[in-house]
Amino acid sequence: MSTPSTSNRKKTSPFWNYFTIKDSKAVCNLCGTSIAFKPGDTSHLCSHMKHKHKNVEILKYRTEETAPCIFCSKEFNAKTSMDRHFREYKCEIKNFYTTKGWSLAFTVAIAGEVVPTDTLLTFMNENEGKSMVYVVSKGENVTDWLYVGVTTAFDSRFRSHATQKFFVGYGKLRQAVLIKGISMEKSHSEGLLIMANKHLKNKNTEYRNILHCIKCGEDELVHEKVAFWHRQAVQYLIEKWPTLDWKIFNNNIQIKNTNQIIPTTIAEYTSCFNQISPKTRRMVNKRANGFYSP
């Protein structure tokens, strides 16, 4: 009989739809073949299905973690498989961006092709709130765009950015509020903007937030609806860019000087030695006298 550890094991591979664990072995539901397996390894099950049941379509488990790809609508289970899926040749993410990293929608918008943004504005104004979407730029042009974020406290957010050295190395930047007075749920639409460039400082595409923000009907494809909303979002950004109330944002972070002079004389060594903490000074003395070894 199956043991509790095997019968209660969480099975996430789609191949488990066609096998039952019995006496510590996986029994094929289609032909009754018993197959030895290791926990977490379904390679033997996969091989059996491919050789013995070639015509069977492997159906995936429907779990709470299952989500459709925003670029091609293909569904996958594990959150950790997202990046792996994006690298697959079948994913349409390869056709979503240009060689420079900007999305095709952003590129055609920059070129002057205009689409109405009424649907997007209606969606944004459905519920009022205290959230705002802000942007950070390295220069005056929209192609100098560096970052987009969401907050309810604009000034404190940028103090936090400075403390965390988030923009260290960029020098003086420009900051502005793009959308304000919206609910937190609507502010999740920032993900539609993050999609505009693969090289923004944002670490991810806010994948889950996009899916949370955009609801699709049974007959709608996720990637088509996301592309529709993304096109309006970048159009709105480009139209608003020249009229935003830009302010200079100085990181106020002192970057370590890589051209620091290396002491070569006794006077220079003494000066450097006097600048270190007493604790470090004692440790240096112990090492010099042979009483301390790392």
C-alpha positions as CSV (number, residue, x, y, z in Angstrom):
1,M,0.0,0.0,0.0
2,S,1.1,3.6,-0.5
3,T,2.6,5.3,2.5
4,P,1.4,8.7,3.8
5,S,4.6,10.3,2.5
6,T,4.0,9.2,-1.0
7,S,0.2,9.4,-1.2
8,N,0.1,12.9,0.3
9,R,3.0,14.2,-1.7
10,K,2.2,17.4,-3.6
11,K,2.3,16.4,-7.3
12,T,2.8,19.4,-9.5
13,S,4.0,17.8,-12.8
14,P,1.2,17.4,-15.4
15,F,2.3,13.7,-15.9
16,W,0.8,12.9,-12.5
17,N,-2.6,13.2,-14.1
18,Y,-2.0,9.8,-15.7
19,F,-0.4,7.9,-12.8
20,T,-1.4,6.7,-9.3
21,I,1.1,5.9,-6.6
22,K,0.8,2.3,-5.3
23,D,3.3,0.4,-3.2
24,S,5.8,3.2,-3.7
25,K,5.6,2.9,-7.5
26,A,3.8,5.0,-10.1
27,V,1.1,2.9,-11.9
28,C,0.0,4.1,-15.3
29,N,-3.8,4.7,-15.4
30,L,-3.9,3.9,-19.1
31,C,-2.0,0.6,-19.3
32,G,-1.3,-0.5,-15.7
33,T,2.5,-0.4,-16.0
34,S,4.3,0.1,-12.7
35,I,7.3,2.5,-12.8
36,A,9.9,3.2,-10.1
37,F,10.4,6.9,-9.5
38,K,12.3,9.3,-7.3
39,P,10.6,12.1,-5.3
40,G,10.6,15.2,-7.5
41,D,11.8,13.4,-10.6
42,T,9.2,12.6,-13.3
43,S,11.6,11.8,-16.1
44,H,10.6,8.1,-16.1
45,L,6.9,9.0,-16.2
46,C,7.6,11.4,-19.1
47,S,9.5,8.8,-21.0
48,H,6.7,6.2,-20.5
49,M,4.0,8.6,-21.8
50,K,6.1,9.6,-24.8
51,H,6.9,6.1,-25.9
52,K,3.7,4.2,-24.9
53,H,1.0,6.9,-25.2
54,K,2.2,9.2,-27.9
55,N,-1.2,10.4,-28.9
56,V,-2.3,11.4,-25.4
57,E,-2.4,15.1,-24.8
58,I,-0.7,16.0,-21.6
59,L,-3.1,18.1,-19.6
60,K,-1.8,20.4,-16.9
61,Y,-3.0,20.6,-13.4
62,R,-5.2,23.6,-12.6
63,T,-3.9,25.1,-9.5
64,E,-4.0,28.5,-7.8
65,E,-0.5,29.1,-9.1
66,T,-1.5,28.6,-12.7
67,A,-1.3,31.8,-14.7
68,P,-1.3,32.7,-18.4
69,C,1.6,34.4,-20.0
70,I,1.0,38.1,-20.8
71,F,2.9,37.7,-24.1
72,C,1.3,34.6,-25.6
73,S,-1.4,33.4,-23.2
74,K,0.2,30.0,-22.6
75,E,-0.4,28.8,-19.1
76,F,2.2,27.4,-16.7
77,N,2.1,26.3,-13.1
78,A,5.1,27.2,-11.0
79,K,6.0,30.8,-10.4
80,T,9.7,29.9,-10.8
81,S,9.1,28.8,-14.4
82,M,8.1,32.2,-15.6
83,D,11.6,33.3,-16.7
84,R,12.2,29.8,-18.2
85,H,9.0,30.2,-20.2
86,F,10.1,33.6,-21.5
87,R,13.3,32.1,-22.8
88,E,11.3,29.4,-24.8
89,Y,11.3,29.9,-28.5
90,K,7.5,29.5,-28.6
91,C,6.8,32.5,-26.3
92,E,5.9,35.6,-28.2
93,I,8.0,37.8,-25.9
94,K,10.6,37.7,-28.7
95,N,8.2,39.6,-31.0
96,F,7.1,42.0,-28.3
97,Y,10.4,44.0,-28.2
98,T,12.7,45.6,-30.7
99,T,16.5,45.0,-30.7
100,K,17.0,48.1,-28.6
101,G,14.7,46.7,-25.8
102,W,11.7,49.0,-26.3
103,S,8.3,47.4,-27.0
104,L,7.0,47.7,-30.5
105,A,4.0,49.6,-29.1
106,F,6.3,52.2,-27.6
107,T,8.3,52.4,-30.8
108,V,5.3,53.1,-33.1
109,A,4.0,55.6,-30.5
110,I,7.3,57.5,-30.6
111,A,7.2,57.4,-34.4
112,G,3.9,59.4,-34.2
113,E,1.2,56.7,-34.5
114,V,-1.6,57.8,-32.2
115,V,-4.4,55.8,-30.5
116,P,-7.1,57.1,-28.3
117,T,-6.6,56.6,-24.5
118,D,-10.3,57.1,-23.5
119,T,-10.6,53.4,-22.3
120,L,-7.6,53.7,-20.1
121,L,-8.6,57.0,-18.5
122,T,-12.1,55.6,-17.8
123,F,-10.5,52.6,-16.2
124,M,-8.2,54.8,-14.1
125,N,-10.9,57.1,-12.8
126,E,-13.3,54.4,-11.8
127,N,-12.2,54.5,-8.1
128,E,-10.4,57.4,-6.4
129,G,-7.6,56.8,-4.0
130,K,-4.4,58.1,-2.5
131,S,-2.0,56.3,-4.8
132,M,0.1,57.8,-7.5
133,V,2.3,56.5,-10.4
134,Y,5.6,58.3,-10.7
135,V,8.4,58.2,-13.2
136,V,12.1,58.9,-13.0
137,S,14.2,60.0,-16.0
138,K,17.9,60.6,-16.8
139,G,17.1,63.4,-19.2
140,E,14.4,65.4,-20.9
141,N,13.4,62.9,-23.6
142,V,10.9,60.1,-23.0
143,T,13.6,57.7,-24.2
144,D,15.7,58.8,-21.1
145,W,13.0,57.1,-19.0
146,L,14.6,55.1,-16.2
147,Y,12.0,53.9,-13.7
148,V,8.3,53.9,-12.9
149,G,6.9,53.2,-9.4
150,V,3.8,53.5,-7.2
151,T,3.5,55.3,-3.8
152,T,1.1,57.1,-1.6
153,A,3.9,59.4,-0.2
154,F,6.0,60.9,-2.9
155,D,8.7,62.7,-0.9
156,S,9.3,59.9,1.6
157,R,9.5,57.3,-1.2
158,F,12.4,59.3,-2.7
159,R,14.1,59.7,0.7
160,S,13.9,55.9,0.9
161,H,15.4,55.5,-2.6
162,A,18.3,57.7,-1.5
163,T,18.8,55.8,1.7
164,Q,18.8,52.5,-0.1
165,K,21.2,53.9,-2.8
166,F,18.7,52.8,-5.4
167,F,19.8,55.3,-8.0
168,V,23.4,55.5,-7.0
169,G,25.7,56.2,-9.9
170,Y,23.1,58.1,-11.9
171,G,23.8,61.6,-10.5
172,K,21.0,64.1,-10.8
173,L,17.7,62.7,-12.1
174,R,14.3,64.1,-12.9
175,Q,11.2,62.9,-11.1
176,A,7.5,63.6,-11.7
177,V,4.0,62.3,-10.9
178,L,2.4,60.7,-14.0
179,I,-1.0,59.7,-12.5
180,K,-2.4,60.7,-9.1
181,G,-5.5,60.2,-7.0
182,I,-6.1,56.6,-8.0
183,S,-6.8,53.5,-6.0
184,M,-4.0,51.0,-5.2
185,E,-5.8,48.4,-7.4
186,K,-5.7,50.7,-10.4
187,S,-2.1,51.7,-9.6
188,H,-1.1,48.2,-10.4
189,S,-1.4,49.3,-14.0
190,E,2.2,50.6,-13.7
191,G,3.1,47.1,-14.9
192,L,1.7,48.1,-18.3
193,L,4.3,50.9,-18.4
194,I,7.1,48.7,-17.1
195,M,6.5,46.4,-20.1
196,A,7.6,49.3,-22.4
197,N,11.3,48.5,-21.9
198,K,13.3,45.4,-20.9
199,H,16.0,47.6,-19.5
200,L,14.2,49.8,-17.0
201,K,15.6,49.8,-13.5
202,N,12.5,48.0,-12.4
203,K,13.6,44.5,-11.6
204,N,10.6,42.7,-13.0
205,T,7.6,43.3,-15.1
206,E,5.1,43.3,-12.2
207,Y,3.6,40.2,-13.9
208,R,1.1,39.3,-11.2
209,N,-0.1,42.9,-10.8
210,I,-0.9,43.1,-14.5
211,L,-3.0,40.0,-14.3
212,H,-4.6,41.3,-11.2
213,C,-5.4,44.6,-12.8
214,I,-6.7,43.3,-16.2
215,K,-9.6,40.9,-16.2
216,C,-10.3,38.7,-19.2
217,G,-13.5,36.9,-20.2
218,E,-13.6,33.3,-21.2
219,D,-13.4,34.1,-24.9
220,E,-10.6,36.6,-24.5
221,L,-6.8,36.0,-24.9
222,V,-4.8,37.5,-22.1
223,H,-1.9,38.6,-24.3
224,E,-4.2,40.4,-26.8
225,K,-5.9,42.3,-24.0
226,V,-2.6,43.2,-22.3
227,A,-1.2,44.4,-25.6
228,F,-4.3,46.6,-26.0
229,W,-3.9,48.2,-22.6
230,H,-0.2,48.5,-22.9
231,R,-0.5,50.4,-26.2
232,Q,-2.8,53.0,-24.5
233,A,-0.6,53.2,-21.5
234,V,2.5,54.2,-23.5
235,Q,0.4,56.6,-25.6
236,Y,-0.7,58.3,-22.4
237,L,2.9,58.5,-21.1
238,I,4.2,60.0,-24.3
239,E,1.4,62.6,-24.5
240,K,1.8,63.6,-20.8
241,W,5.6,63.6,-20.8
242,P,6.2,67.3,-21.9
243,T,3.6,68.6,-19.5
244,L,4.7,66.8,-16.3
245,D,5.9,68.9,-13.4
246,W,9.5,67.7,-13.3
247,K,11.8,68.2,-10.3
248,I,15.5,67.5,-10.0
249,F,16.2,64.6,-7.8
250,N,19.7,64.5,-6.3
251,N,20.6,61.1,-4.8
252,N,22.8,62.8,-2.1
253,I,24.9,59.7,-2.0
254,Q,28.6,60.1,-2.0
255,I,30.1,57.5,-4.4
256,K,33.3,55.9,-3.3
257,N,36.3,57.6,-4.9
258,T,38.2,55.0,-6.9
259,N,41.0,57.4,-7.5
260,Q,42.0,57.5,-3.8
261,I,45.7,58.2,-3.1
262,I,47.5,55.2,-1.7
263,P,49.8,56.2,1.2
264,T,53.5,55.8,0.6
265,T,55.2,57.9,3.3
266,I,55.2,57.5,7.1
267,A,53.3,60.8,7.4
268,E,50.6,59.6,5.0
269,Y,50.3,56.2,6.8
270,T,50.0,58.0,10.1
271,S,47.3,60.2,8.8
272,C,45.3,57.3,7.4
273,F,45.9,55.3,10.7
274,N,44.5,58.2,12.8
275,Q,41.3,58.2,10.7
276,I,40.2,54.7,11.5
277,S,38.2,53.7,14.5
278,P,39.9,52.8,17.9
279,K,38.7,49.2,17.6
280,T,40.2,48.7,14.2
281,R,43.4,50.5,15.4
282,R,43.8,48.0,18.2
283,M,43.3,45.1,15.8
284,V,46.0,46.5,13.5
285,N,48.4,46.8,16.4
286,K,47.8,43.2,17.5
287,R,48.5,41.9,14.0
288,A,51.6,44.0,13.8
289,N,52.9,42.6,17.1
290,G,52.0,39.0,16.2
291,F,49.2,38.6,18.9
292,Y,46.4,38.2,16.4
293,S,45.9,35.9,13.5
294,P,42.9,35.8,11.2
